Amino acid sequence: MPTIPLNTESSPEAVIELLFKLKVKDVMSTNIFTANPQTTMRDIQNSMKMHYITGLPITEGDTLVGIVSMDDIINAFDKNTIDEACESHMTRNLIVLQENMPLSLAVSYFNKYKFGRFPVLNKKNKLTGIVTTTDVIAALLVAMNKEVERLEIEAQQAQEALQIEDEKQRKKRSKILEKAKNLEAFPNRLIEFKTEPFNFETAGQASTEIKKMLRVMAVDKALVRRIGIASYELEINQVVHSKGGMMRYYISPESIVIEAIDRGPGIPDVDAALTEGFSTASEQVRAFGFGAGMGLPNTKRVSDHFHISSKPGKNTTVRVQFNLSQEPETE
């Protein structure tokens, strides 16, 4: 199954912004064809053929209980069970998406699991949609076209505004822009964002806002990307692994310090948690596609300074620092 050739480290900045801005519910198909556990595999095969789909969710009411894929149909033909009810042949161990997850997580799901589709559930764990790689790519193309149109309109408006400005107004505008790009124009400040367990509607908001601020400060793009990765990893860790907490950003002309403090349950073995691939994720967390054990290692890798303190049953505090005055990286 083909993957989606996008990621948060090497993809264009505009695409990354869309991946964080769009939610799964913005791209999923809501016209869902389903079957019940008593439907035969042959009837499901005919339905898939009729509707040009390669997978069919199996539901009891509006509760998702399984899915039948093209592989399941082929196996049923091979084993001569094509006329049996699907409840004995459907896939029950499901990986699902939630409506309010950022589209970036959906892309990571497709690239990790190589599935052709994922069921989408709402906050009440009821089936509300199906998302495929085609849905994701089509939605990104539409969003990119709209973004290009918006930028073209802004560029035209800016050009018209410049034409009607006299020399004095242009000099004043230039000075304001130059001041905004100077790091000294931004005093020391503390910015805070709260996180809640499994609240994907606001997950990623803190990272997005901080990246916007750093761009206004004219921070090097490569450095902004590293800060965004660390911030997003720490923010998502709190959402899926903790009881919620606080993301604090200490910004000065010289550096930015990110302090992520959660409300437990703590990490039994901090050294192990910093090992790539190590994870203590629960079954619920793994069902949402997390638990790869890369969040803390990725954060440490991109940070200039990294510190973590945690004990079982206690809060976990991760503090990372980035030097804003370093030389820009050569692209």
C-alpha beads as a LAMMPS data file, in Angstrom:
LAMMPS data file: protein, C-alpha beads

331 atoms
330 bonds

1 atom types
1 bond types

-500.0 500.0 xlo xhi
-500.0 500.0 ylo yhi
-500.0 500.0 zlo zhi

Masses

1 110.0

Atoms # bond

1 1 1 0.000 0.000 0.000
2 1 1 1.565 3.370 -1.005
3 1 1 2.454 5.832 1.750
4 1 1 1.865 9.584 1.832
5 1 1 5.259 11.215 1.126
6 1 1 4.915 13.900 3.804
7 1 1 6.497 14.445 7.218
8 1 1 7.006 17.272 9.708
9 1 1 10.750 17.570 9.111
10 1 1 11.323 17.734 5.358
11 1 1 7.977 18.780 3.818
12 1 1 7.419 22.389 2.662
13 1 1 6.424 24.779 5.440
14 1 1 3.050 25.577 3.866
15 1 1 2.152 21.877 3.723
16 1 1 3.223 21.362 7.339
17 1 1 0.994 24.246 8.427
18 1 1 -1.973 22.641 6.664
19 1 1 -1.237 19.248 8.251
20 1 1 -1.467 20.839 11.702
21 1 1 -4.383 23.135 10.854
22 1 1 -6.702 20.607 9.191
23 1 1 -8.494 17.996 11.275
24 1 1 -9.413 14.446 10.277
25 1 1 -13.085 15.478 10.176
26 1 1 -12.208 18.043 7.486
27 1 1 -11.058 15.368 5.028
28 1 1 -12.963 12.179 5.922
29 1 1 -15.813 10.702 3.869
30 1 1 -19.102 10.736 5.773
31 1 1 -21.039 8.749 3.164
32 1 1 -20.215 5.407 4.784
33 1 1 -21.273 2.008 3.477
34 1 1 -21.455 -0.534 6.307
35 1 1 -22.579 -4.081 7.006
36 1 1 -23.566 -5.990 10.147
37 1 1 -21.843 -9.085 11.576
38 1 1 -24.455 -11.394 10.011
39 1 1 -23.841 -10.147 6.468
40 1 1 -22.107 -12.776 4.326
41 1 1 -18.667 -12.221 2.913
42 1 1 -20.129 -12.611 -0.603
43 1 1 -22.655 -9.834 -0.002
44 1 1 -19.867 -7.632 1.321
45 1 1 -17.738 -8.410 -1.744
46 1 1 -20.650 -7.422 -4.009
47 1 1 -21.164 -4.204 -2.031
48 1 1 -17.471 -3.316 -2.305
49 1 1 -17.598 -3.977 -6.042
50 1 1 -20.756 -1.902 -6.480
51 1 1 -19.431 1.107 -4.567
52 1 1 -15.808 0.885 -5.792
53 1 1 -14.362 0.552 -2.289
54 1 1 -11.739 -1.789 -0.856
55 1 1 -12.894 -1.991 2.741
56 1 1 -16.227 -2.114 4.574
57 1 1 -16.791 -1.260 8.260
58 1 1 -18.875 -3.737 10.243
59 1 1 -21.193 -2.116 12.776
60 1 1 -23.798 -2.957 15.359
61 1 1 -25.992 0.120 15.381
62 1 1 -23.493 2.974 15.130
63 1 1 -20.800 1.098 17.061
64 1 1 -17.817 -0.138 15.060
65 1 1 -17.034 -3.819 15.743
66 1 1 -14.765 -4.735 12.825
67 1 1 -13.783 -4.167 9.210
68 1 1 -13.611 -6.390 6.121
69 1 1 -10.807 -5.616 3.690
70 1 1 -10.041 -6.919 0.216
71 1 1 -7.513 -9.302 1.793
72 1 1 -10.284 -10.748 3.966
73 1 1 -12.431 -11.311 0.850
74 1 1 -9.559 -13.042 -0.962
75 1 1 -8.955 -15.296 2.051
76 1 1 -12.642 -16.163 2.162
77 1 1 -12.522 -17.264 -1.482
78 1 1 -9.384 -19.304 -0.835
79 1 1 -10.919 -21.048 2.188
80 1 1 -14.350 -21.476 0.571
81 1 1 -16.006 -19.427 3.336
82 1 1 -17.307 -16.696 1.079
83 1 1 -20.943 -17.516 1.922
84 1 1 -20.391 -17.433 5.684
85 1 1 -21.273 -14.506 7.961
86 1 1 -18.487 -11.946 8.201
87 1 1 -18.381 -11.974 12.011
88 1 1 -16.021 -14.976 11.883
89 1 1 -13.740 -13.492 9.226
90 1 1 -13.651 -9.725 9.779
91 1 1 -10.697 -7.918 11.335
92 1 1 -11.500 -7.013 14.940
93 1 1 -8.162 -5.581 16.081
94 1 1 -8.731 -2.097 14.688
95 1 1 -6.646 1.043 14.543
96 1 1 -8.914 4.089 14.420
97 1 1 -8.703 7.863 14.121
98 1 1 -10.656 10.472 16.029
99 1 1 -12.495 13.319 14.309
100 1 1 -10.528 16.069 16.055
101 1 1 -7.051 14.613 15.494
102 1 1 -4.788 16.867 13.393
103 1 1 -4.306 15.649 9.838
104 1 1 -0.587 15.252 10.579
105 1 1 -1.450 12.274 12.795
106 1 1 -3.546 10.699 10.031
107 1 1 -0.575 10.956 7.655
108 1 1 1.675 9.277 10.226
109 1 1 -0.925 6.480 10.602
110 1 1 -0.937 5.774 6.856
111 1 1 2.852 5.790 6.658
112 1 1 3.242 3.599 9.755
113 1 1 0.567 0.961 9.235
114 1 1 0.357 0.958 5.394
115 1 1 -3.454 0.598 5.568
116 1 1 -5.650 1.879 2.756
117 1 1 -8.255 3.386 5.070
118 1 1 -9.011 4.133 8.705
119 1 1 -12.407 4.321 10.457
120 1 1 -13.070 7.639 12.183
121 1 1 -14.842 7.890 15.561
122 1 1 -16.287 10.855 17.431
123 1 1 -15.869 11.657 21.124
124 1 1 -18.527 9.071 21.982
125 1 1 -16.599 6.402 20.024
126 1 1 -19.321 6.209 17.383
127 1 1 -18.416 5.671 13.716
128 1 1 -18.766 8.933 11.780
129 1 1 -16.514 8.545 8.755
130 1 1 -13.807 6.807 6.758
131 1 1 -10.550 8.428 5.660
132 1 1 -8.333 7.135 2.835
133 1 1 -5.026 8.276 1.351
134 1 1 -7.016 9.663 -1.568
135 1 1 -9.117 11.757 0.843
136 1 1 -5.984 13.178 2.458
137 1 1 -4.213 14.051 -0.791
138 1 1 -7.364 15.520 -2.361
139 1 1 -8.039 17.672 0.708
140 1 1 -4.454 18.928 0.749
141 1 1 -4.631 19.842 -2.936
142 1 1 -7.860 21.802 -2.409
143 1 1 -6.438 23.541 0.672
144 1 1 -3.180 24.356 -1.138
145 1 1 -5.088 25.834 -4.083
146 1 1 -7.084 28.026 -1.697
147 1 1 -3.876 29.063 0.048
148 1 1 -2.269 29.977 -3.274
149 1 1 -5.324 32.027 -4.223
150 1 1 -5.221 33.790 -0.850
151 1 1 -1.524 34.579 -1.225
152 1 1 -2.072 35.873 -4.765
153 1 1 -4.842 38.179 -3.552
154 1 1 -2.678 39.397 -0.676
155 1 1 0.233 40.004 -3.031
156 1 1 -1.976 41.978 -5.410
157 1 1 -3.427 44.035 -2.548
158 1 1 0.039 44.694 -1.183
159 1 1 1.247 45.847 -4.603
160 1 1 -1.721 48.191 -4.990
161 1 1 -1.127 49.576 -1.493
162 1 1 2.517 50.249 -2.293
163 1 1 1.583 52.096 -5.475
164 1 1 -0.628 54.581 -3.623
165 1 1 1.818 55.202 -0.768
166 1 1 4.083 58.193 -0.963
167 1 1 7.768 58.028 -0.064
168 1 1 7.196 59.029 3.548
169 1 1 4.643 56.263 4.162
170 1 1 6.897 53.621 2.564
171 1 1 9.837 54.637 4.770
172 1 1 7.663 54.457 7.890
173 1 1 6.357 51.002 6.941
174 1 1 9.882 49.789 6.232
175 1 1 11.077 50.936 9.669
176 1 1 8.186 49.148 11.387
177 1 1 8.925 45.900 9.545
178 1 1 12.639 46.180 10.291
179 1 1 11.903 46.695 13.978
180 1 1 9.561 43.683 14.043
181 1 1 12.331 41.521 12.604
182 1 1 14.805 42.603 15.264
183 1 1 14.923 40.206 18.190
184 1 1 15.533 43.119 20.567
185 1 1 12.033 44.382 19.777
186 1 1 10.612 41.443 21.713
187 1 1 10.981 41.691 25.523
188 1 1 11.305 38.666 27.765
189 1 1 7.978 36.936 28.117
190 1 1 6.264 33.827 29.449
191 1 1 3.510 32.129 27.457
192 1 1 1.450 29.242 28.830
193 1 1 -0.914 26.677 27.307
194 1 1 -2.889 24.003 29.141
195 1 1 -3.247 20.447 27.835
196 1 1 -5.975 17.912 28.571
197 1 1 -5.827 14.110 28.253
198 1 1 -6.989 12.897 24.819
199 1 1 -8.249 16.364 23.820
200 1 1 -7.110 16.305 20.193
201 1 1 -9.187 19.386 19.326
202 1 1 -6.574 21.682 20.885
203 1 1 -3.552 19.367 20.499
204 1 1 -0.847 21.179 18.550
205 1 1 -2.275 24.657 19.223
206 1 1 0.598 25.725 21.474
207 1 1 3.236 24.616 18.965
208 1 1 1.502 26.415 16.102
209 1 1 1.222 29.711 17.996
210 1 1 4.856 29.642 19.131
211 1 1 6.077 28.982 15.587
212 1 1 4.068 31.972 14.325
213 1 1 5.646 34.216 16.956
214 1 1 9.164 33.029 16.142
215 1 1 8.635 33.760 12.447
216 1 1 7.644 37.341 13.281
217 1 1 10.856 37.541 15.302
218 1 1 12.713 36.547 12.098
219 1 1 14.182 33.425 13.717
220 1 1 15.976 31.126 11.255
221 1 1 13.529 28.763 9.543
222 1 1 15.533 25.626 10.327
223 1 1 15.638 26.604 13.995
224 1 1 11.892 27.319 14.043
225 1 1 11.313 23.843 12.623
226 1 1 13.419 22.212 15.357
227 1 1 11.588 24.170 18.048
228 1 1 8.257 23.174 16.496
229 1 1 9.195 19.479 16.533
230 1 1 10.218 19.525 20.194
231 1 1 7.161 21.528 21.222
232 1 1 4.760 19.292 19.311
233 1 1 6.296 16.057 20.666
234 1 1 6.074 17.308 24.270
235 1 1 2.549 18.625 23.770
236 1 1 1.261 15.376 22.231
237 1 1 3.016 13.348 24.982
238 1 1 0.952 15.200 27.580
239 1 1 -2.263 14.670 25.623
240 1 1 -1.883 10.900 25.145
241 1 1 0.315 9.739 28.039
242 1 1 -0.541 11.950 31.036
243 1 1 -3.408 13.423 33.008
244 1 1 -2.853 16.736 31.249
245 1 1 -0.576 19.564 32.221
246 1 1 1.016 22.851 31.219
247 1 1 3.264 23.925 28.336
248 1 1 5.366 26.985 29.271
249 1 1 7.479 28.982 26.835
250 1 1 10.107 31.396 28.181
251 1 1 11.147 33.647 25.297
252 1 1 14.036 36.112 25.324
253 1 1 16.153 37.652 22.545
254 1 1 18.833 35.023 23.244
255 1 1 16.871 31.814 23.736
256 1 1 13.569 30.001 24.066
257 1 1 13.013 27.531 26.881
258 1 1 10.131 25.053 26.699
259 1 1 8.975 23.611 30.006
260 1 1 6.423 20.782 29.844
261 1 1 4.956 19.860 33.240
262 1 1 2.260 17.187 33.466
263 1 1 0.083 15.949 36.332
264 1 1 1.363 12.368 36.394
265 1 1 1.496 9.401 36.376
266 1 1 5.285 9.733 36.152
267 1 1 7.920 7.646 34.367
268 1 1 9.315 4.566 36.191
269 1 1 12.581 4.464 34.203
270 1 1 13.655 7.778 32.662
271 1 1 16.746 6.316 30.972
272 1 1 14.628 3.679 29.249
273 1 1 12.079 6.315 28.179
274 1 1 14.868 8.156 26.331
275 1 1 15.680 5.021 24.320
276 1 1 14.225 4.985 20.812
277 1 1 11.421 2.437 20.526
278 1 1 10.860 2.044 24.291
279 1 1 7.260 2.695 25.342
280 1 1 4.964 2.053 28.305
281 1 1 1.857 3.104 26.360
282 1 1 -1.451 1.547 27.433
283 1 1 -3.655 -0.451 25.084
284 1 1 -5.922 2.601 24.707
285 1 1 -2.983 4.743 23.628
286 1 1 -1.724 2.079 21.204
287 1 1 -5.232 1.765 19.719
288 1 1 -4.911 5.429 18.683
289 1 1 -1.629 4.665 16.926
290 1 1 0.728 6.116 19.536
291 1 1 3.342 4.376 21.656
292 1 1 6.200 4.196 19.133
293 1 1 8.604 5.413 21.801
294 1 1 10.042 8.295 19.729
295 1 1 8.581 11.409 21.421
296 1 1 11.248 12.052 24.061
297 1 1 14.183 10.818 21.909
298 1 1 13.075 13.140 19.064
299 1 1 12.786 16.058 21.491
300 1 1 16.266 15.454 22.898
301 1 1 17.735 15.063 19.396
302 1 1 16.557 18.471 18.128
303 1 1 17.189 20.471 21.328
304 1 1 20.328 22.420 22.249
305 1 1 19.855 21.523 25.926
306 1 1 17.576 18.824 27.380
307 1 1 16.613 17.878 30.942
308 1 1 13.904 15.591 32.329
309 1 1 12.858 14.733 35.866
310 1 1 10.170 12.207 36.767
311 1 1 9.256 9.588 39.344
312 1 1 6.417 7.030 39.426
313 1 1 3.255 8.620 40.778
314 1 1 4.721 12.123 40.429
315 1 1 4.692 14.895 37.860
316 1 1 7.052 14.739 34.888
317 1 1 8.954 17.908 33.952
318 1 1 10.821 18.215 30.665
319 1 1 12.858 21.367 30.057
320 1 1 14.519 22.056 26.712
321 1 1 16.378 25.107 25.454
322 1 1 17.170 26.537 22.042
323 1 1 19.696 29.285 21.381
324 1 1 18.086 31.940 19.172
325 1 1 21.310 33.824 18.493
326 1 1 23.051 30.948 16.697
327 1 1 24.099 31.264 13.058
328 1 1 21.428 30.233 10.491
329 1 1 21.883 26.787 8.957
330 1 1 22.870 26.620 5.310
331 1 1 20.060 25.139 3.231

Bonds

1 1 1 2
2 1 2 3
3 1 3 4
4 1 4 5
5 1 5 6
6 1 6 7
7 1 7 8
8 1 8 9
9 1 9 10
10 1 10 11
11 1 11 12
12 1 12 13
13 1 13 14
14 1 14 15
15 1 15 16
16 1 16 17
17 1 17 18
18 1 18 19
19 1 19 20
20 1 20 21
21 1 21 22
22 1 22 23
23 1 23 24
24 1 24 25
25 1 25 26
26 1 26 27
27 1 27 28
28 1 28 29
29 1 29 30
30 1 30 31
31 1 31 32
32 1 32 33
33 1 33 34
34 1 34 35
35 1 35 36
36 1 36 37
37 1 37 38
38 1 38 39
39 1 39 40
40 1 40 41
41 1 41 42
42 1 42 43
43 1 43 44
44 1 44 45
45 1 45 46
46 1 46 47
47 1 47 48
48 1 48 49
49 1 49 50
50 1 50 51
51 1 51 52
52 1 52 53
53 1 53 54
54 1 54 55
55 1 55 56
56 1 56 57
57 1 57 58
58 1 58 59
59 1 59 60
60 1 60 61
61 1 61 62
62 1 62 63
63 1 63 64
64 1 64 65
65 1 65 66
66 1 66 67
67 1 67 68
68 1 68 69
69 1 69 70
70 1 70 71
71 1 71 72
72 1 72 73
73 1 73 74
74 1 74 75
75 1 75 76
76 1 76 77
77 1 77 78
78 1 78 79
79 1 79 80
80 1 80 81
81 1 81 82
82 1 82 83
83 1 83 84
84 1 84 85
85 1 85 86
86 1 86 87
87 1 87 88
88 1 88 89
89 1 89 90
90 1 90 91
91 1 91 92
92 1 92 93
93 1 93 94
94 1 94 95
95 1 95 96
96 1 96 97
97 1 97 98
98 1 98 99
99 1 99 100
100 1 100 101
101 1 101 102
102 1 102 103
103 1 103 104
104 1 104 105
105 1 105 106
106 1 106 107
107 1 107 108
108 1 108 109
109 1 109 110
110 1 110 111
111 1 111 112
112 1 112 113
113 1 113 114
114 1 114 115
115 1 115 116
116 1 116 117
117 1 117 118
118 1 118 119
119 1 119 120
120 1 120 121
121 1 121 122
122 1 122 123
123 1 123 124
124 1 124 125
125 1 125 126
126 1 126 127
127 1 127 128
128 1 128 129
129 1 129 130
130 1 130 131
131 1 131 132
132 1 132 133
133 1 133 134
134 1 134 135
135 1 135 136
136 1 136 137
137 1 137 138
138 1 138 139
139 1 139 140
140 1 140 141
141 1 141 142
142 1 142 143
143 1 143 144
144 1 144 145
145 1 145 146
146 1 146 147
147 1 147 148
148 1 148 149
149 1 149 150
150 1 150 151
151 1 151 152
152 1 152 153
153 1 153 154
154 1 154 155
155 1 155 156
156 1 156 157
157 1 157 158
158 1 158 159
159 1 159 160
160 1 160 161
161 1 161 162
162 1 162 163
163 1 163 164
164 1 164 165
165 1 165 166
166 1 166 167
167 1 167 168
168 1 168 169
169 1 169 170
170 1 170 171
171 1 171 172
172 1 172 173
173 1 173 174
174 1 174 175
175 1 175 176
176 1 176 177
177 1 177 178
178 1 178 179
179 1 179 180
180 1 180 181
181 1 181 182
182 1 182 183
183 1 183 184
184 1 184 185
185 1 185 186
186 1 186 187
187 1 187 188
188 1 188 189
189 1 189 190
190 1 190 191
191 1 191 192
192 1 192 193
193 1 193 194
194 1 194 195
195 1 195 196
196 1 196 197
197 1 197 198
198 1 198 199
199 1 199 200
200 1 200 201
201 1 201 202
202 1 202 203
203 1 203 204
204 1 204 205
205 1 205 206
206 1 206 207
207 1 207 208
208 1 208 209
209 1 209 210
210 1 210 211
211 1 211 212
212 1 212 213
213 1 213 214
214 1 214 215
215 1 215 216
216 1 216 217
217 1 217 218
218 1 218 219
219 1 219 220
220 1 220 221
221 1 221 222
222 1 222 223
223 1 223 224
224 1 224 225
225 1 225 226
226 1 226 227
227 1 227 228
228 1 228 229
229 1 229 230
230 1 230 231
231 1 231 232
232 1 232 233
233 1 233 234
234 1 234 235
235 1 235 236
236 1 236 237
237 1 237 238
238 1 238 239
239 1 239 240
240 1 240 241
241 1 241 242
242 1 242 243
243 1 243 244
244 1 244 245
245 1 245 246
246 1 246 247
247 1 247 248
248 1 248 249
249 1 249 250
250 1 250 251
251 1 251 252
252 1 252 253
253 1 253 254
254 1 254 255
255 1 255 256
256 1 256 257
257 1 257 258
258 1 258 259
259 1 259 260
260 1 260 261
261 1 261 262
262 1 262 263
263 1 263 264
264 1 264 265
265 1 265 266
266 1 266 267
267 1 267 268
268 1 268 269
269 1 269 270
270 1 270 271
271 1 271 272
272 1 272 273
273 1 273 274
274 1 274 275
275 1 275 276
276 1 276 277
277 1 277 278
278 1 278 279
279 1 279 280
280 1 280 281
281 1 281 282
282 1 282 283
283 1 283 284
284 1 284 285
285 1 285 286
286 1 286 287
287 1 287 288
288 1 288 289
289 1 289 290
290 1 290 291
291 1 291 292
292 1 292 293
293 1 293 294
294 1 294 295
295 1 295 296
296 1 296 297
297 1 297 298
298 1 298 299
299 1 299 300
300 1 300 301
301 1 301 302
302 1 302 303
303 1 303 304
304 1 304 305
305 1 305 306
306 1 306 307
307 1 307 308
308 1 308 309
309 1 309 310
310 1 310 311
311 1 311 312
312 1 312 313
313 1 313 314
314 1 314 315
315 1 315 316
316 1 316 317
317 1 317 318
318 1 318 319
319 1 319 320
320 1 320 321
321 1 321 322
322 1 322 323
323 1 323 324
324 1 324 325
325 1 325 326
326 1 326 327
327 1 327 328
328 1 328 329
329 1 329 330
330 1 330 331
